[in-house]
Amino acid sequence: VTTAVTIKNVGTVAAGTFTLTPSACTQTTNGALNGSATDLCSQMTVVVTNTTTNVVVYSGTLAGFSAQKNLLSATVTSVPAGTSTGFSFAVTLPSTVGNTYQGLGVTQPLLWSFSS
C-alpha cells in the first residue's frame, strides 16, 4: 500500500527544522480470526520518500522506524511559510510470510514537527 501525504507550513516563518518522530510500532488484531505471529512490525517494511525532493527519508522495517527522521535534505534546507512538501509511504509485507500473519495489523503514530 502506498499513501501520499502533503504537509503545509501554515505559519508565518520558514521552517528551518522539519522532523518526523514515529512512535513504536504496535501489533494489533483485526477481527475474529487472527494469526499467531508476534513479529509483524519486524516483517513489514516501509519506504518514506519526500516526493518534493525525490529523497528517500527511510527504508527499512516498521520496527526500525521509531527513531526521529530529519525531513530536510541538502537540496531543501527550509520549508518557507505558506508552502507544502509531499511524502509517500510505501508499506509492504513480504510474500514469503505464512498464514500465521493473517488478520494481524499494526499501528504507528507519527508526530510531524516544524520549527524555525
NORRA-V443249 format. One record per residue. N is the residue number from 1. RES is the residue in one small letter. PHI is phi in whole degrees, 0 to 359 (* if undefined). Layout:
n: <N;N>
res: <RES;RES>
phi: <PHI;PHI>
This chain:
n: <1;2;3;4;5;6;7;8;9;10;11;12;13;14;15;16;17;18;19;20;21;22;23;24;25;26;27;28;29;30;31;32;33;34;35;36;37;38;39;40;41;42;43;44;45;46;47;48;49;50;51;52;53;54;55;56;57;58;59;60;61;62;63;64;65;66;67;68;69;70;71;72;73;74;75;76;77;78;79;80;81;82;83;84;85;86;87;88;89;90;91;92;93;94;95;96;97;98;99;100;101;102;103;104;105;106;107;108;109;110;111;112;113;114;115;116>
res: <v;t;t;a;v;t;i;k;n;v;g;t;v;a;a;g;t;f;t;l;t;p;s;a;c;t;q;t;t;n;g;a;l;n;g;s;a;t;d;l;c;s;q;m;t;v;v;v;t;n;t;t;t;n;v;v;v;y;s;g;t;l;a;g;f;s;a;q;k;n;l;l;s;a;t;v;t;s;v;p;a;g;t;s;t;g;f;s;f;a;v;t;l;p;s;t;v;g;n;t;y;q;g;l;g;v;t;q;p;l;l;w;s;f;s;s>
phi: <*;240;236;263;227;242;246;245;277;270;282;253;232;297;274;273;230;221;233;237;242;281;282;295;287;236;279;230;258;221;131;284;253;226;290;259;297;239;236;299;297;277;269;285;246;222;239;256;238;283;283;286;254;59;250;283;274;206;215;168;279;295;298;274;274;277;271;299;242;279;265;267;224;297;274;229;254;202;240;300;305;83;254;240;222;249;220;235;242;252;251;225;238;304;292;276;290;266;293;293;261;298;76;264;220;223;229;204;299;237;245;263;225;256;211;271>
